């Protein structure tokens, strides 16, 4: 059973989810974290090269983005966050992350209170959560969220820009065990709750792509070094192209065929089904950034592949 006592704090009936990724996946101090995120935006080789501009563009519906160490995946994520901050302001941000431990049910929510990061509190949208719970698919489970980092690592980026105007969040963890039909039901329940809420909502699926090397127990090709890195990126790109077309069945088929360990695949599938339910216009994805940690570190023995994908 998870040891959660030190990661949850209750104050006057408000539950605080304390950070577990600070100092590990991102800088622990406020000033160092600001400097770190700014660097990710300004990087011209792997990052977008610029901080977000003030102008607003056409509204994006959703994004897929990574959740690894900022020094590795943060440049990729910065491409997506730059687009987010240049879009219509949102009232609520739904963040769908993988439950790496597969400890809970299909879909668990952090029901109320706030997540804490070095930048302060990210308030939970309790009204939206109440609508989710009425769908009888989502389970309130703050303990399951207490030591899962896939949602937490998205928050400092959001807080960096929004500051005191940070929208409320809806954290949802998805188990990797359920099959496609169960994920379709989850997406339908999320869509129903969203429609009833009437809120301008941004949806984020948090995931890394292939984890490669003995450390991760996955070496699908006989190639090594740079050749292996390129083969992995090509394989992951074939899945990403299906994701951009909202083709959940084909994406899952490729993943299964190559026994790929895309940690947040079920989070992506829920997002795909959700976007497919949005009948107002045809939605498709666009890859904003794609590279592997090996491209940065030159460690071709153990590396992870990253994508930032925008849906509009």
PLY file of the C-alpha trace (Angstrom):
ply
format ascii 1.0
element vertex 312
property float x
property float y
property float z
element edge 311
property int vertex1
property int vertex2
end_header
0.00 0.00 0.00
1.22 3.50 -0.77
2.64 5.60 2.03
0.66 8.82 1.62
0.64 10.38 5.07
3.39 12.92 4.35
2.07 13.82 0.90
-1.40 14.96 1.88
-2.14 17.79 4.26
-5.59 18.66 5.54
-6.33 22.17 6.79
-9.86 23.21 7.78
-11.33 20.45 5.60
-9.19 21.45 2.59
-6.92 18.76 1.22
-3.52 19.80 -0.07
-1.58 17.50 -2.35
2.06 18.27 -1.55
4.67 18.19 -4.35
6.79 15.07 -4.85
8.55 16.01 -8.12
10.19 19.26 -6.99
13.93 18.90 -6.80
13.67 15.74 -8.91
11.82 16.59 -12.13
11.97 20.36 -11.77
13.75 22.92 -9.57
12.60 23.10 -5.97
12.93 26.83 -5.30
10.63 29.44 -6.81
13.37 31.55 -8.38
15.31 28.59 -9.75
12.11 27.19 -11.23
11.27 30.50 -12.93
14.77 30.60 -14.41
14.53 26.98 -15.51
11.20 27.39 -17.32
12.30 30.62 -19.00
15.39 28.82 -20.29
13.20 26.07 -21.77
11.13 28.62 -23.70
14.15 30.56 -24.95
16.16 27.55 -26.16
16.41 27.70 -29.95
17.64 24.16 -30.61
15.06 22.03 -28.79
12.70 24.65 -27.37
10.49 27.16 -29.22
13.13 29.90 -28.96
10.74 32.51 -27.57
8.54 33.04 -24.55
4.76 33.17 -25.17
3.52 36.30 -26.94
0.59 38.25 -25.61
-1.63 37.89 -28.68
-4.46 35.37 -28.75
-4.89 32.94 -31.63
-7.52 30.36 -32.53
-8.50 28.27 -29.56
-6.81 24.89 -29.19
-8.91 22.05 -27.80
-6.23 19.81 -26.36
-2.58 18.84 -26.16
-0.44 15.77 -25.66
2.80 16.57 -23.84
5.57 14.82 -21.91
6.12 14.56 -18.17
9.78 13.70 -17.68
12.63 15.68 -16.10
12.41 19.31 -17.29
16.05 19.21 -18.37
15.11 16.51 -20.86
11.44 16.78 -21.82
10.82 20.40 -20.80
11.93 21.85 -24.13
9.33 19.70 -25.86
6.61 20.68 -23.41
7.50 24.37 -23.86
6.34 24.19 -27.49
2.87 23.15 -26.32
2.72 25.64 -23.46
3.71 28.51 -25.73
0.65 27.68 -27.87
-1.57 27.36 -24.81
-0.59 30.77 -23.47
-1.19 32.40 -26.86
-4.70 30.97 -27.02
-8.06 31.83 -25.50
-7.97 31.88 -21.71
-9.52 28.81 -20.14
-11.75 28.49 -17.10
-10.76 24.92 -16.34
-7.84 22.68 -17.27
-8.38 18.92 -17.30
-5.09 17.03 -16.99
-5.24 13.32 -17.80
-2.19 11.44 -16.61
-1.17 7.79 -16.36
-1.23 5.95 -13.07
2.25 4.43 -13.36
1.59 2.07 -10.44
-1.83 0.96 -11.76
-2.96 1.13 -8.17
-6.45 2.54 -8.58
-9.53 2.11 -10.73
-9.89 3.00 -14.42
-10.19 6.73 -13.74
-9.54 8.41 -10.39
-9.87 12.09 -9.60
-8.38 14.29 -6.89
-11.78 15.45 -5.60
-11.14 18.75 -3.84
-8.54 21.08 -2.38
-5.37 21.99 -4.25
-2.07 20.75 -5.61
0.95 22.59 -4.23
4.10 23.46 -6.18
6.90 25.98 -5.50
4.69 28.54 -7.29
1.80 28.06 -4.87
-1.61 26.40 -5.04
-3.39 25.01 -8.10
-7.03 24.89 -7.03
-9.21 21.89 -7.87
-12.40 22.58 -9.85
-14.75 20.92 -7.38
-17.87 21.80 -9.39
-16.50 19.98 -12.44
-15.51 17.02 -10.26
-19.04 16.77 -8.88
-20.30 16.43 -12.44
-17.70 13.72 -13.11
-18.75 11.75 -10.04
-22.36 11.76 -11.19
-21.22 9.84 -14.28
-20.47 6.83 -12.02
-17.21 6.13 -13.88
-14.78 8.30 -11.95
-13.65 7.49 -8.41
-12.46 10.09 -5.87
-9.03 8.94 -4.68
-6.64 11.55 -3.33
-4.33 8.83 -2.00
-3.74 7.40 -5.47
-2.74 10.87 -6.64
-0.38 11.45 -3.72
2.71 9.79 -5.23
1.98 10.05 -8.97
3.94 12.81 -10.69
2.51 12.78 -14.25
-0.02 15.52 -13.46
2.09 17.51 -11.01
4.90 18.19 -13.51
2.48 20.03 -15.81
1.49 22.55 -13.15
4.62 24.75 -12.81
4.48 25.55 -16.54
0.85 26.63 -16.18
1.50 28.63 -13.01
4.55 30.31 -14.55
2.33 32.13 -17.02
-1.09 32.35 -15.39
0.25 33.33 -11.95
-2.69 34.53 -9.81
-5.09 33.97 -12.74
-4.36 30.25 -12.83
-7.50 28.35 -13.97
-8.80 25.61 -11.71
-7.69 22.09 -12.54
-9.29 18.66 -12.84
-6.64 15.96 -12.23
-7.56 12.54 -13.65
-5.38 9.43 -13.42
-5.99 6.64 -15.93
-5.00 3.03 -15.27
-3.07 1.33 -18.08
-4.96 -1.97 -17.73
-8.48 -1.18 -19.11
-9.24 -1.98 -22.75
-10.45 0.42 -25.44
-14.18 0.00 -24.73
-13.73 0.97 -21.09
-11.69 3.98 -22.15
-14.48 4.99 -24.55
-16.93 4.96 -21.63
-14.52 7.07 -19.60
-14.25 9.61 -22.42
-18.02 9.75 -22.80
-18.43 10.43 -19.08
-15.83 13.19 -19.27
-17.54 14.69 -22.31
-20.93 14.63 -20.56
-19.51 16.39 -17.50
-17.76 18.99 -19.65
-20.91 19.77 -21.64
-22.93 20.16 -18.44
-20.28 22.45 -16.95
-20.47 24.89 -19.86
-16.87 25.92 -19.18
-14.10 26.86 -21.60
-11.90 23.88 -20.95
-8.42 22.86 -22.02
-7.61 19.15 -22.08
-4.07 17.83 -21.59
-2.93 14.22 -21.90
0.37 13.74 -20.06
2.61 11.02 -21.49
6.09 10.05 -22.54
6.50 7.81 -25.57
8.86 4.82 -25.86
11.21 4.11 -22.94
14.18 2.31 -24.45
17.06 0.29 -22.98
17.79 -2.36 -20.38
16.72 0.08 -17.66
13.20 0.01 -19.10
13.23 -3.58 -20.37
12.52 -2.53 -23.94
14.87 -2.91 -26.93
12.64 -3.67 -29.95
15.37 -3.52 -32.60
18.79 -5.10 -33.01
20.24 -1.70 -33.92
22.28 0.24 -31.38
23.39 3.82 -30.82
22.11 6.52 -33.13
20.51 3.95 -35.42
18.38 2.61 -32.57
17.41 6.16 -31.61
16.25 6.92 -35.16
14.32 3.64 -35.45
12.51 4.35 -32.18
11.60 7.87 -33.27
10.27 6.52 -36.55
8.21 3.87 -34.74
6.82 6.39 -32.25
6.04 8.79 -35.08
3.90 6.12 -36.75
1.79 6.01 -33.57
1.74 9.80 -33.29
0.41 10.12 -36.84
-2.55 7.87 -35.93
-3.10 9.91 -32.78
-3.19 13.11 -34.84
-5.92 11.54 -36.98
-7.85 10.53 -33.81
-7.51 6.89 -34.88
-7.41 5.11 -31.52
-7.78 1.63 -32.98
-4.79 1.93 -35.31
-2.62 3.59 -32.66
-3.33 0.78 -30.23
-2.69 -1.82 -32.94
0.82 -0.48 -33.60
1.54 -0.24 -29.87
0.44 -3.83 -29.32
2.33 -5.19 -32.34
5.64 -3.73 -31.17
4.89 -4.16 -27.44
5.57 -0.45 -26.97
5.77 0.99 -23.45
4.13 4.37 -24.00
3.27 5.02 -20.36
0.30 7.32 -20.94
-1.21 5.55 -23.94
-4.55 5.06 -22.21
-4.58 8.75 -21.27
-4.13 9.56 -24.96
-6.88 7.10 -25.97
-9.32 8.76 -23.56
-8.40 12.12 -25.10
-8.86 10.79 -28.65
-12.33 9.47 -27.84
-13.20 12.74 -26.10
-12.16 14.82 -29.11
-14.07 12.48 -31.42
-17.22 13.33 -29.48
-16.81 17.03 -30.20
-19.12 17.34 -33.20
-18.82 21.10 -33.77
-15.92 20.79 -36.19
-13.38 18.32 -37.46
-10.48 18.15 -35.04
-7.02 16.92 -35.92
-3.60 16.94 -34.34
-0.36 18.66 -35.29
3.09 17.65 -33.99
4.80 20.68 -32.46
7.95 18.97 -31.20
9.52 15.52 -31.29
12.91 14.41 -30.03
14.37 11.85 -27.62
16.41 12.33 -24.48
19.28 10.69 -26.41
19.28 13.66 -28.78
20.11 15.80 -25.76
22.31 13.59 -23.61
23.85 11.31 -26.28
23.02 8.35 -24.01
21.75 5.79 -26.52
21.70 2.95 -23.99
18.69 4.22 -22.03
16.48 6.98 -23.37
12.89 8.22 -23.67
11.06 9.67 -26.66
8.94 12.84 -26.36
6.14 14.48 -28.35
4.14 17.70 -28.05
0.92 17.50 -30.09
-1.72 20.19 -30.51
-5.36 19.45 -31.37
-7.54 22.16 -32.87
0 1
1 2
2 3
3 4
4 5
5 6
6 7
7 8
8 9
9 10
10 11
11 12
12 13
13 14
14 15
15 16
16 17
17 18
18 19
19 20
20 21
21 22
22 23
23 24
24 25
25 26
26 27
27 28
28 29
29 30
30 31
31 32
32 33
33 34
34 35
35 36
36 37
37 38
38 39
39 40
40 41
41 42
42 43
43 44
44 45
45 46
46 47
47 48
48 49
49 50
50 51
51 52
52 53
53 54
54 55
55 56
56 57
57 58
58 59
59 60
60 61
61 62
62 63
63 64
64 65
65 66
66 67
67 68
68 69
69 70
70 71
71 72
72 73
73 74
74 75
75 76
76 77
77 78
78 79
79 80
80 81
81 82
82 83
83 84
84 85
85 86
86 87
87 88
88 89
89 90
90 91
91 92
92 93
93 94
94 95
95 96
96 97
97 98
98 99
99 100
100 101
101 102
102 103
103 104
104 105
105 106
106 107
107 108
108 109
109 110
110 111
111 112
112 113
113 114
114 115
115 116
116 117
117 118
118 119
119 120
120 121
121 122
122 123
123 124
124 125
125 126
126 127
127 128
128 129
129 130
130 131
131 132
132 133
133 134
134 135
135 136
136 137
137 138
138 139
139 140
140 141
141 142
142 143
143 144
144 145
145 146
146 147
147 148
148 149
149 150
150 151
151 152
152 153
153 154
154 155
155 156
156 157
157 158
158 159
159 160
160 161
161 162
162 163
163 164
164 165
165 166
166 167
167 168
168 169
169 170
170 171
171 172
172 173
173 174
174 175
175 176
176 177
177 178
178 179
179 180
180 181
181 182
182 183
183 184
184 185
185 186
186 187
187 188
188 189
189 190
190 191
191 192
192 193
193 194
194 195
195 196
196 197
197 198
198 199
199 200
200 201
201 202
202 203
203 204
204 205
205 206
206 207
207 208
208 209
209 210
210 211
211 212
212 213
213 214
214 215
215 216
216 217
217 218
218 219
219 220
220 221
221 222
222 223
223 224
224 225
225 226
226 227
227 228
228 229
229 230
230 231
231 232
232 233
233 234
234 235
235 236
236 237
237 238
238 239
239 240
240 241
241 242
242 243
243 244
244 245
245 246
246 247
247 248
248 249
249 250
250 251
251 252
252 253
253 254
254 255
255 256
256 257
257 258
258 259
259 260
260 261
261 262
262 263
263 264
264 265
265 266
266 267
267 268
268 269
269 270
270 271
271 272
272 273
273 274
274 275
275 276
276 277
277 278
278 279
279 280
280 281
281 282
282 283
283 284
284 285
285 286
286 287
287 288
288 289
289 290
290 291
291 292
292 293
293 294
294 295
295 296
296 297
297 298
298 299
299 300
300 301
301 302
302 303
303 304
304 305
305 306
306 307
307 308
308 309
309 310
310 311
